[in-house]
Amino acid sequence: ASRFGIPVVEDAAESIGSSVGGRMTGTFGLLGILSFNGNKTITTGGGGAILTNDSALAKRAKHLTTTAKVPHRWEFFHDEVGYNFRLPNLNAAMGCAQLERLPDILKRKRLLADRFMSSFSGASGLAFVSEPAGTNSNYWLNTVKLDIPDTAIRNKLLEAAYARGYHCRPVWRLLHKLPMYQNCPRAELTTAEALEASLISIPSSARLVEI
C-alpha cells in the first residue's frame, strides 16, 4: 500500500488487545476500527471506535459521526450530510468500565485457549488454531481446524456438539456465496472455501475459566 500510495483502513473489529511484532492491531493503517458489539472481547452493547493518530482525520470523523453539526451556542446548522453514530453516555460509560477490565479478560481468554490447546493436542483429524510466531492473540474466538476440509464432517461435528450442549458454530459464510452478491465479479477463492469447510469455532467466553 505504501509503495502505491494507497491509504490503509485497518479492520481490527475483533482483535482488541492483539499485537503483531509488538505493535497493537488497529494501528497499522491510517485509520483502524474496533467493534464493541455484544459478542466482542469488550462491549458497549453495540457500535465501536475509530483509531487514528491523524488529528485532521479524527476531527473529520467526529464531525461526520455527530450529524455534521457546526458548533454554535444556539444555531442548529449542518454543513453536509452527517450521521448519528455517537454512543449514548450510558453505553460509553460501560465501554470505559470494560476497558479497565480488559487485562483480566485477556488473561482469562488466554488461559482458556491454553486449556483448549492442551485438550486438542492429542486429537486426530483436527487441531486447535493457535497464534502464529511473533504475534499475540486476544483469542476472541477459539477455533479448531479439520486436517482435511469437509463440510459434511464439519456439520456432523457441529450436530454432535449441540447434542451435548456445546454451542459451537461454523465460520461466517463467504460473501461471494450470499445471494445479494451472486451477480458480482468474482475470482476463484479456493483457499477461503477450504477454510470455510474446515473451521469450527468453539465456546470462548472469558467467564468459562476462573483465575
N, C-alpha and C positions, 0 to 999 in steps of 0.2 A: 504494500500500500504506500509506504513512504517513497519507494522508488518511482511510482507513478503519480505521486501527489494526491492519493485518494484518502479522504478523511475516514477514520475508522470509528464507528459507533459499536461499542462492545456490549453484547448481550450477556450480562452476568446475572441474569434473573435468579438463578438457583444457587449461585456459588458464593454468597457472602461468607467471609471467613476463610476462603480458599486462596492459595497462592501458587504461582509458577516461578521457579527460580528466585524465590524470596520476594517476589512482587505480588501484591494483592490483586486478585481479579477485579475487574471493573475499572482499573486504572491504566489499561494498555491502550485505550483509544482516546480520541479527542473527547468523546463522551462515553460514559458507561451507564448501564441501567441495572437496577436491582428490583426484584419483585418482593412485595410483602403480603402476597396472597396468603390465605388461611393455611395452606399446606406447606409453606416455606419454612426455613430454619427459624426465622423470626417473623412475626406477622403484625400488621396493623388492622387486620380484617380485610384488607384489600389495598390496591394501589401499590406504590413503590417509590423509588428515588432515582434521581439523575445525578451522576457523579461527573465532575469536571474540575480541572484546575485553571480553566479559562474564564476569567471574571466576566468578559463580554458575553460569552455563551451562557453562563449561569444567569446573568441578568436577562438575556433574551428568553431563556427557558422559563424563568419565573414570570415574565410578562405574559407569555402565551398561555401559561397554565393557570393564571389568575385573571382570566377573562379579558386580558389586554386592556385593562382599565388604566388610564393615565392618572397618577396620584394627584389629588387635589382635595382641598379641605371640604368643598361642598359639591363640586361638579361630578357628575357621573358620565364620563366621556371615554369611549373605547376607540382607539385609533386603528384597529384592524380586527379581523375575526379572531377571537380568542376562545379559550376553553376553561371550564371549571374543573381542573384536575387537582385541586387542593385537598389535602387530607383534613377532615374535621379535627378540631382540637383534641377531642377525646381519643380519636384514632392515633393522632400524632403522639399523644402522651403515652399510649400503650406501646408505640414503637420505641420511644425513649427508654421506657422501663425494660422492654425486651432487649434492647442494645446492651443495657447493663448486665443482663443475664447471658449474653452471647458467649463469653468464655466458658461458662459452665455448660451451656447447651452443646458447644462444640466438643468439650471434653467427654460428655456423655455419649454423643454420637460416634466419636472415635472409639470409645470403649465398646459400644455395641458392634461397630464394624470389626474390631479386633476379635470379638467373640464369634461373629459370623465367619470370619476368615479361618479361624481355628476349626470351627464346626464343619466347614465345607472342604477343609484341606484334604481329607481322605475320600471325598466323593468321586465317583466315576461318571463321566458323561457331562459334567458341568463344573464350573469353577466360579468362585467369588471374584467380582471385578474390583481390584484394589487400585490405589493411586499409582500412577507412573513415577519413576525415579525423578527427583528434582521438583516434585510437586507436593502440595499439602492440601488434601481434600477435606471439605467440610462433611463429607459422607451424608449429604442431604437425603439421597435416595439410594439405599443399598440395593445392589443388583447382582444377579448371578447370570452366567452366560453358558448356554449349551455348547459343547465342543463342536457339534455339527448342527447347523441351522435347520430347524424342522418345526414348522408351525403346528403340526399335529401333535408332536411330542410336547411342545411348549404348552399347548392348550390342555393336554392331559394332566400336566403338572399343575396348572392353574386350577383345574377342576378338583384334583386331589387336595390341594392346599385349602381351597374353600370348604371342601367337605370336612376338613379337620379344624375349621375355624380360623385359618390364617388368611388375612386379607392381602393377597399378592395381586400383581397386575402386569400386563404386558407394557412395553414402552408405547409412546404415542404413535398413532397411525401416521404413516408418512404422508406429507402434504400432497404429493402428486397422486396419491390414491384416493383423495377426498373428491366427492362429486363436483364441487364448485370449481375444481382445477382440471377437470378432465379434458378440456379443450385448449389448455395452455401448452406452450412449447415445453419440451421435456428432454432429458438425456437419460442414458442408461445409468441406473443407480444401484448396481449390483451389491456394493458393499453395504449401503444403507438398508437394502432389502434383506440381506443376510443377517444383519444385526437385529432388525425388527423381528425376524423369525427365531432368534436365539436368546433374547434378553427377557428376564423376568425380574421385576422389582419386588422386593420383599419388605416386611414391616421395618420402619426406620425411625419411629418416634424416639426422641431423647428420653421420654418417660419409661421406656422399656428396660432401663438399667438404673441401678442405684449406685451411688458413689460413697 
